[in-house]
């Protein structure tokens, strides 16, 4: 394999300090790391991690290494990569290929360099590695035992490929686990999105009208926090059940074409393409703020926005202004990339502790049971989901009740 891609090796000490901080606040992974170190489930195996490359992801990679794996790491987004963390991983002996601000071509190059590891297990974010393996690096498929997918977007891509009968290895759907969507999607996205918006704009949320497009678990978390910050929240949805749920939570629900003229802040949380389009940009009020908390920036039709703009300029760090023909300015945060990553620090460490615990234990599941897994999508086993929750409680110093034997008997023999 080629030598590491490390933009700032002199920052390794700073990166190690960041990793150590998140480790102290990730008690679930600490417990898993101890087990992995003792049992060496991944001895002789090769694992490739492609997730937003900051301190929390770095610790996950180290946990796999503690289990005996040879580990390569690359980033899933150029604006989330932290060069000091990359340097720390390289100094720790892992293969690492990433740098902040990489071009799309460089990102592709770094993923291919990481794939040269010939991984047995892939830890993916958005399905980028899965797509490369199916389309350009098919010579590696024979070595791949399975993948674990982190995000809604990646899950949708894996399900679509499986439905078409074109999935060449098992994919464990981390995003569909209860400990993922209840903690990461709901609590993590809910907090980190508004952290990114507020620190980038330095504006108050209270009193503003916020349009949230998509009312899945991420959208629900963002809506609840926006309400808590004093915003007037409008939900735009295509799913009638989710729309009705939003209505029952006291939120206004309407089509985006109706909401567009009213909003101060737009937030997409769908995993789909071109959710905000030309007809919506054309109706937005002067000074509207636009941001994406889905996965890819294609949630926003940025080509249409650029075509509408007569002028484009930096308004503030991570804010680009677009002046339309009638003089209105629309403000795009983080170049349309994930606002909580491009404009802030992503999910809190305690949140990613649960998500990455699912990744670690699902990776172990693939290592131990890959011969029994079909080339299809697979739910995270319930026992893994529940183990993560138990470890979460244990790490927080919390205990819970248990059923008495007669209660178990009653539930199992209800007719008596």
C-alpha positions as CSV (number, residue, x, y, z in Angstrom):
1,X,0.0,0.0,0.0
2,X,1.0,3.6,-0.6
3,X,2.3,5.6,2.3
4,X,-0.2,7.6,4.3
5,X,-1.7,10.9,3.1
6,X,-1.1,13.2,6.0
7,X,-1.2,17.0,5.5
8,X,0.2,18.1,8.8
9,X,2.2,15.4,10.6
10,X,3.5,18.0,13.1
11,X,0.0,18.2,14.6
12,X,-0.1,14.6,15.8
13,X,0.2,15.6,19.5
14,X,-2.8,17.8,19.2
15,X,-4.8,15.1,17.4
16,X,-3.9,12.6,20.2
17,X,-5.1,15.1,22.8
18,X,-8.5,15.3,21.0
19,X,-8.8,11.5,20.7
20,X,-8.0,11.1,24.4
21,X,-10.7,13.6,25.3
22,X,-13.5,11.8,23.3
23,X,-12.3,8.5,24.6
24,X,-12.8,9.7,28.2
25,X,-16.4,10.5,27.2
26,X,-17.1,7.3,25.4
27,X,-17.5,4.7,28.1
28,X,-19.3,2.1,25.9
29,X,-16.4,1.9,23.5
30,X,-14.0,1.7,26.3
31,X,-15.7,-1.4,27.5
32,X,-15.8,-2.9,24.0
33,X,-12.1,-2.0,23.5
34,X,-11.1,-3.9,26.6
35,X,-13.0,-7.0,25.3
36,X,-11.6,-6.6,21.8
37,X,-8.0,-6.3,23.2
38,X,-8.5,-9.4,25.3
39,X,-10.2,-11.7,22.7
40,X,-8.6,-10.4,19.4
41,X,-11.7,-11.1,17.3
42,X,-10.1,-9.5,14.2
43,X,-6.7,-11.1,14.3
44,X,-5.5,-11.4,10.8
45,X,-8.4,-9.4,9.3
46,X,-8.3,-6.1,7.4
47,X,-10.9,-3.4,8.2
48,X,-11.5,-0.2,6.3
49,X,-13.2,2.7,8.1
50,X,-14.7,5.5,6.0
51,X,-16.6,7.9,8.2
52,X,-16.3,11.6,9.0
53,X,-12.6,11.6,10.1
54,X,-12.5,13.4,13.4
55,X,-11.6,12.3,16.9
56,X,-14.6,10.1,17.6
57,X,-14.0,8.1,14.4
58,X,-10.3,7.9,15.1
59,X,-11.1,6.2,18.4
60,X,-13.4,3.7,16.7
61,X,-10.5,2.8,14.3
62,X,-8.3,2.3,17.3
63,X,-10.8,0.0,18.9
64,X,-10.8,-2.2,15.8
65,X,-7.0,-2.2,15.9
66,X,-7.1,-3.2,19.5
67,X,-9.1,-6.3,18.3
68,X,-6.1,-7.3,16.2
69,X,-7.2,-5.9,12.8
70,X,-5.0,-4.1,10.3
71,X,-6.9,-0.9,9.8
72,X,-7.1,1.7,7.1
73,X,-9.0,5.0,7.5
74,X,-10.2,7.6,5.1
75,X,-12.8,10.5,5.3
76,X,-16.3,10.6,4.0
77,X,-16.4,14.4,3.7
78,X,-13.6,16.8,3.0
79,X,-14.9,19.4,5.4
80,X,-15.2,17.1,8.3
81,X,-11.6,15.7,8.2
82,X,-9.4,17.0,10.9
83,X,-5.7,17.1,9.9
84,X,-4.4,16.8,13.4
85,X,-6.5,13.6,14.0
86,X,-5.2,12.2,10.7
87,X,-1.7,12.8,11.9
88,X,-2.4,11.1,15.2
89,X,-3.7,8.0,13.5
90,X,-0.7,7.8,11.2
91,X,1.6,8.1,14.3
92,X,-0.4,5.3,15.9
93,X,0.5,3.0,13.1
94,X,-2.8,2.9,11.1
95,X,-3.1,3.4,7.4
96,X,-4.7,6.8,6.8
97,X,-5.6,8.7,3.6
98,X,-7.3,12.1,4.1
99,X,-6.9,15.8,4.4
100,X,-9.2,18.7,5.1
101,X,-10.5,20.4,2.0
102,X,-9.7,17.7,-0.4
103,X,-11.2,18.0,-3.9
104,X,-13.8,15.4,-5.1
105,X,-11.1,13.9,-7.2
106,X,-8.7,13.6,-4.3
107,X,-11.4,12.1,-2.1
108,X,-11.9,9.4,-4.7
109,X,-8.2,8.9,-4.9
110,X,-7.9,8.5,-1.1
111,X,-10.8,6.0,-1.0
112,X,-9.1,3.9,-3.6
113,X,-5.8,4.1,-1.7
114,X,-7.6,2.9,1.4
115,X,-9.3,0.1,-0.6
116,X,-5.8,-1.2,-1.6
117,X,-5.8,-2.7,1.9
118,X,-8.1,-5.3,0.4
119,X,-10.6,-5.1,3.3
120,X,-12.5,-8.0,4.8
121,X,-14.9,-5.7,6.6
122,X,-16.0,-2.2,5.5
123,X,-17.3,0.5,7.9
124,X,-19.1,2.8,5.5
125,X,-20.8,6.2,5.7
126,X,-23.2,7.0,2.8
127,X,-22.4,3.9,0.8
128,X,-19.4,5.5,-1.0
129,X,-17.1,2.5,-0.5
130,X,-19.8,0.1,-1.4
131,X,-20.4,2.0,-4.7
132,X,-16.7,1.9,-5.5
133,X,-16.4,-1.8,-4.7
134,X,-19.4,-2.6,-6.9
135,X,-18.5,-0.3,-9.8
136,X,-14.7,0.3,-10.0
137,X,-12.9,-2.1,-7.7
138,X,-14.8,-5.4,-8.3
139,X,-11.5,-7.3,-8.1
140,X,-11.7,-6.7,-4.3
141,X,-15.1,-8.2,-3.8
142,X,-13.9,-11.7,-3.2
143,X,-12.1,-10.4,0.0
144,X,-15.1,-8.5,1.4
145,X,-17.0,-10.4,4.1
146,X,-19.4,-7.7,4.8
147,X,-20.1,-4.0,5.4
148,X,-21.7,-1.9,8.2
149,X,-23.5,1.2,7.0
150,X,-23.9,4.2,9.2
151,X,-26.3,6.6,7.5
152,X,-29.8,6.9,6.1
153,X,-28.4,7.6,2.7
154,X,-26.2,4.6,2.7
155,X,-29.0,2.4,3.9
156,X,-31.3,3.6,1.0
157,X,-28.5,2.9,-1.5
158,X,-27.8,-0.6,-0.1
159,X,-31.5,-1.5,0.0
160,X,-31.9,-0.3,-3.6
161,X,-29.0,-2.4,-4.8
162,X,-30.3,-5.4,-2.8
163,X,-33.8,-5.0,-4.3
164,X,-32.2,-5.1,-7.8
165,X,-30.3,-8.3,-6.9
166,X,-27.0,-6.5,-7.3
167,X,-25.6,-6.5,-3.8
168,X,-22.3,-8.5,-3.8
169,X,-21.8,-8.8,0.0
170,X,-23.9,-8.5,3.2
171,X,-24.6,-5.0,4.6
172,X,-25.6,-4.5,8.2
173,X,-27.9,-1.5,8.5
174,X,-26.5,0.4,11.5
175,X,-28.8,3.3,10.8
176,X,-31.9,1.1,11.4
177,X,-30.9,0.0,14.9
178,X,-32.9,1.5,17.7
179,X,-29.7,2.7,19.5
180,X,-28.8,4.5,16.3
181,X,-31.9,6.4,15.4
182,X,-33.0,7.1,19.0
183,X,-29.7,8.5,20.1
184,X,-27.6,9.5,17.1
185,X,-30.4,10.7,14.7
186,X,-32.7,12.2,17.2
187,X,-30.6,13.5,20.0
188,X,-27.3,13.9,18.1
189,X,-28.5,15.6,15.0
190,X,-31.0,17.6,17.0
191,X,-28.2,19.2,19.1
192,X,-25.3,19.4,16.6
193,X,-27.3,21.0,13.8
194,X,-28.3,24.0,15.8
195,X,-24.8,24.2,17.3
196,X,-23.5,24.5,13.7
197,X,-26.2,27.1,12.7
198,X,-25.7,29.3,15.8
199,X,-21.9,29.3,15.9
200,X,-21.7,30.0,12.1
201,X,-24.3,32.8,11.9
202,X,-24.1,34.2,15.5
203,X,-27.8,34.9,15.2
204,X,-30.7,34.1,17.6
205,X,-33.0,31.3,16.7
206,X,-35.9,32.5,19.0
207,X,-38.6,34.1,17.1
208,X,-37.5,32.9,13.7
209,X,-39.5,30.7,11.4
210,X,-37.7,27.5,10.6
211,X,-38.7,25.1,7.8
212,X,-37.5,21.6,8.3
213,X,-37.8,19.3,5.3
214,X,-38.1,15.7,6.4
215,X,-39.6,14.5,9.6
216,X,-37.8,11.3,10.2
217,X,-35.8,10.8,13.4
218,X,-33.3,13.4,12.4
219,X,-36.0,15.9,11.5
220,X,-37.9,15.2,14.7
221,X,-34.8,15.9,16.8
222,X,-34.1,19.1,14.9
223,X,-37.7,20.3,15.2
224,X,-37.8,19.6,19.0
225,X,-34.6,21.6,19.6
226,X,-35.8,24.4,17.3
227,X,-39.0,24.7,19.3
228,X,-37.0,24.7,22.5
229,X,-34.9,27.5,21.2
230,X,-38.1,29.5,20.6
231,X,-38.5,29.1,16.8
232,X,-41.7,28.8,14.9
233,X,-41.4,25.4,13.1
234,X,-42.9,24.3,9.8
235,X,-42.5,20.7,8.6
236,X,-42.5,19.7,5.0
237,X,-43.1,16.0,4.4
238,X,-44.1,13.5,1.7
239,X,-45.0,10.7,4.1
240,X,-48.6,11.3,5.4
241,X,-48.0,9.4,8.6
242,X,-44.9,11.4,9.4
243,X,-46.8,14.6,8.5
244,X,-49.7,13.6,10.8
245,X,-47.2,12.9,13.6
246,X,-45.7,16.4,13.1
247,X,-49.2,17.9,13.3
248,X,-49.9,16.0,16.5
249,X,-46.6,17.5,18.0
250,X,-48.0,21.0,17.5
251,X,-46.1,21.8,14.3
252,X,-47.4,23.5,11.2
253,X,-47.3,21.2,8.1
254,X,-47.5,22.4,4.5
255,X,-45.8,22.0,1.1
256,X,-42.4,23.6,0.7
257,X,-43.8,26.0,-2.0
258,X,-46.1,27.5,0.6
259,X,-43.5,27.5,3.3
260,X,-40.7,29.1,1.2
261,X,-41.8,32.7,1.5
262,X,-42.2,32.4,5.3
263,X,-39.0,30.9,6.5
264,X,-35.9,32.6,8.0
265,X,-34.0,29.2,8.1
266,X,-34.3,26.2,5.8
267,X,-33.0,22.8,6.9
268,X,-33.1,19.7,4.7
269,X,-33.0,16.3,6.5
270,X,-34.1,13.8,3.9
271,X,-31.3,11.8,2.2
272,X,-32.9,12.7,-1.2
273,X,-31.8,14.7,-4.2
274,X,-32.8,18.4,-5.0
275,X,-35.2,18.8,-2.1
276,X,-34.9,22.6,-2.4
277,X,-35.0,23.7,-6.0
278,X,-35.3,26.8,-8.3
279,X,-39.0,27.3,-7.6
280,X,-38.2,27.4,-3.8
281,X,-35.1,29.7,-4.0
282,X,-37.2,32.1,-6.1
283,X,-39.8,32.5,-3.3
284,X,-37.4,32.9,-0.3
285,X,-37.2,36.1,1.6
286,X,-34.2,38.4,1.7
287,X,-31.6,37.1,4.1
288,X,-32.9,33.5,4.3
289,X,-30.4,30.9,5.6
290,X,-30.2,27.6,3.8
291,X,-28.5,24.5,5.3
292,X,-28.4,20.7,4.8
293,X,-28.4,18.1,7.5
294,X,-29.0,15.1,5.2
295,X,-25.9,13.5,3.8
296,X,-24.8,14.7,0.4
297,X,-25.1,18.4,-0.7
298,X,-27.3,17.2,-3.6
299,X,-30.2,17.7,-1.2
300,X,-29.9,21.3,-2.4
301,X,-30.0,22.1,-6.2
302,X,-26.9,24.3,-6.0
303,X,-26.6,24.4,-9.8
304,X,-30.0,26.2,-9.9
305,X,-29.0,28.5,-7.0
306,X,-25.8,29.5,-8.8
307,X,-27.7,30.1,-12.0
308,X,-30.1,32.4,-10.3
309,X,-27.4,34.4,-8.6
310,X,-25.9,37.6,-10.2
311,X,-23.3,37.8,-7.5
312,X,-21.8,35.4,-5.0
313,X,-19.5,36.3,-2.1
314,X,-18.3,35.2,1.3
315,X,-20.5,36.8,4.0
316,X,-18.7,35.2,6.9
317,X,-16.7,32.1,7.5
318,X,-18.8,29.1,6.2
319,X,-21.5,31.4,4.9
320,X,-21.8,32.1,1.1
321,X,-24.2,34.8,0.0
322,X,-26.0,34.6,-3.4
323,X,-27.5,37.9,-4.7
324,X,-30.5,37.3,-6.9
325,X,-31.8,39.6,-9.8
326,X,-34.2,41.5,-7.6
327,X,-31.5,42.2,-4.9
328,X,-32.4,39.5,-2.4
329,X,-29.5,37.7,-0.7
330,X,-29.8,34.0,0.2
331,X,-27.2,32.6,2.6
332,X,-25.8,29.1,2.2
333,X,-24.1,27.5,5.2
334,X,-21.1,25.2,4.8
335,X,-21.2,25.1,1.0
336,X,-24.2,22.9,1.3
337,X,-22.4,20.1,3.1
338,X,-23.6,18.7,6.4
339,X,-24.0,21.8,8.6
340,X,-23.2,20.0,11.9
341,X,-20.0,18.7,10.4
342,X,-18.9,21.5,8.0
343,X,-19.8,24.3,10.5
344,X,-19.3,22.6,13.9
345,X,-17.9,19.4,15.5
346,X,-20.5,16.9,14.6
347,X,-22.4,14.8,17.2
348,X,-21.3,14.9,20.8
349,X,-19.0,12.2,22.0
350,X,-21.6,10.5,24.2
351,X,-23.9,10.2,21.2
352,X,-21.3,8.7,18.9
353,X,-20.4,6.3,21.7
354,X,-23.7,4.5,21.0
355,X,-23.4,4.6,17.2
356,X,-19.8,3.5,17.1
357,X,-20.5,0.8,19.6
358,X,-23.1,-0.6,17.2
359,X,-20.4,-0.4,14.4
360,X,-17.8,-2.2,16.5
361,X,-20.1,-5.0,17.7
362,X,-21.7,-5.4,14.2
363,X,-18.2,-5.6,12.8
364,X,-17.5,-8.4,15.3
365,X,-20.8,-10.0,14.2
366,X,-19.6,-10.0,10.5
367,X,-16.2,-11.4,11.5
368,X,-17.7,-14.3,13.4
369,X,-20.8,-15.0,11.3
370,X,-20.0,-13.9,7.7
371,X,-20.4,-17.4,6.3
372,X,-24.1,-17.3,7.5
373,X,-24.9,-13.9,6.1
374,X,-26.4,-13.7,2.6
375,X,-25.6,-11.0,0.1
376,X,-28.4,-8.8,1.3
377,X,-29.2,-6.1,3.8
378,X,-29.4,-7.2,7.4
379,X,-30.8,-5.6,10.6
380,X,-28.5,-5.2,13.5
381,X,-29.3,-8.2,15.7
382,X,-31.5,-7.3,18.7
383,X,-29.0,-8.7,21.1
384,X,-26.4,-6.2,19.9
385,X,-28.8,-3.3,20.1
386,X,-29.7,-4.3,23.7
387,X,-26.1,-4.9,24.6
388,X,-25.2,-1.4,23.6
389,X,-28.1,0.0,25.7
390,X,-27.0,-2.1,28.7
391,X,-23.4,-0.8,28.3
392,X,-24.7,2.7,28.0
393,X,-26.5,2.4,31.3
394,X,-23.6,0.7,32.9
395,X,-21.2,3.4,31.7
396,X,-23.6,6.0,33.1
397,X,-23.8,4.3,36.5
398,X,-27.5,3.5,36.0
399,X,-29.4,0.3,36.8
400,X,-32.9,-0.8,35.9
401,X,-35.6,-3.2,37.1
402,X,-35.8,-6.8,35.9
403,X,-38.9,-9.0,35.6
404,X,-39.6,-11.5,38.3
405,X,-39.8,-15.2,37.3
406,X,-43.6,-15.2,37.8
407,X,-43.9,-12.1,35.6
408,X,-41.9,-13.7,32.8
409,X,-44.2,-16.8,33.2
410,X,-47.3,-14.6,33.0
411,X,-46.1,-12.9,29.8
412,X,-45.2,-16.2,28.2
413,X,-48.5,-17.9,29.1
414,X,-50.9,-15.0,28.9
415,X,-54.0,-17.3,28.6
416,X,-53.5,-18.4,32.2
